[in-house]
Amino acid sequence: MNLEASNENLYNNADSFAMAFDAAWNDSNLRNEKDKTINQKIQLAFAKIETHPFLIKNPIQAKNIALFRIKLLGLS
């Protein structure tokens, strides 16, 4: 599923990215992938939102936000 196709409001900012990341994470049911590392799970979620403007222009910040969201929301 391409999450971006269903979301017409993608912006080059952290809030838009966080919402897209959360949706990609939940859509992939990554919490239950116990055999994968956090980095592997993040890469799987990023693949679903690979054309998000924030991820493209700020990959390091995007990864930091992803790690923060995982910790903040207990997604791991």
C-alpha positions as CSV (number, residue, x, y, z in Angstrom):
1,M,0.0,0.0,0.0
2,N,1.3,3.4,-0.9
3,L,0.3,5.6,2.0
4,E,1.2,8.7,0.1
5,A,-1.3,8.1,-2.6
6,S,-4.1,8.3,0.0
7,N,-2.7,11.4,1.6
8,E,-2.7,14.5,-0.5
9,N,-1.2,16.8,2.1
10,L,2.5,15.9,2.4
11,Y,4.6,18.8,3.6
12,N,8.3,19.2,4.0
13,N,8.1,19.4,7.8
14,A,8.5,17.2,10.8
15,D,4.9,17.1,11.7
16,S,3.8,15.8,8.3
17,F,6.6,13.3,8.3
18,A,5.7,12.1,11.8
19,M,2.1,11.5,10.8
20,A,3.2,9.6,7.6
21,F,5.8,7.6,9.6
22,D,3.2,6.6,12.2
23,A,0.8,5.5,9.5
24,A,3.5,3.5,7.7
25,W,4.6,1.8,10.9
26,N,1.1,0.9,11.9
27,D,0.1,-0.3,8.4
28,S,3.1,-2.6,8.4
29,N,2.3,-4.0,11.8
30,L,6.0,-3.7,12.6
31,R,5.5,-3.9,16.4
32,N,5.0,-7.7,15.9
33,E,8.1,-8.2,13.8
34,K,10.2,-9.5,16.7
35,D,12.9,-11.0,14.3
36,K,13.8,-7.6,12.9
37,T,16.0,-4.8,14.5
38,I,14.6,-1.3,15.0
39,N,16.7,-0.1,12.1
40,Q,15.2,-2.8,9.8
41,K,11.8,-1.8,10.9
42,I,12.5,1.9,10.3
43,Q,13.7,1.1,6.8
44,L,10.5,-0.9,6.0
45,A,8.4,2.0,7.2
46,F,10.5,4.5,5.2
47,A,10.1,2.4,2.1
48,K,6.3,3.0,2.3
49,I,6.8,6.8,2.5
50,E,10.0,7.0,0.4
51,T,8.8,10.1,-1.6
52,H,7.8,12.1,1.5
53,P,9.5,15.5,1.0
54,F,10.9,15.6,4.6
55,L,12.4,12.2,4.3
56,I,14.1,13.1,1.0
57,K,15.5,16.4,2.1
58,N,16.3,15.5,5.8
59,P,17.1,11.8,6.0
60,I,19.1,12.1,9.2
61,Q,16.5,14.2,11.0
62,A,13.8,11.8,9.7
63,K,15.6,8.9,11.3
64,N,15.9,10.7,14.5
65,I,12.2,11.6,14.5
66,A,11.4,7.9,13.7
67,L,13.5,6.8,16.7
68,F,11.9,9.4,18.9
69,R,8.4,8.4,17.8
70,I,9.2,4.7,18.5
71,K,10.4,5.5,22.0
72,L,7.7,8.1,22.8
73,L,4.8,5.9,21.6
74,G,6.3,2.5,22.7
75,L,6.1,1.2,19.2
76,S,9.0,-1.3,19.4
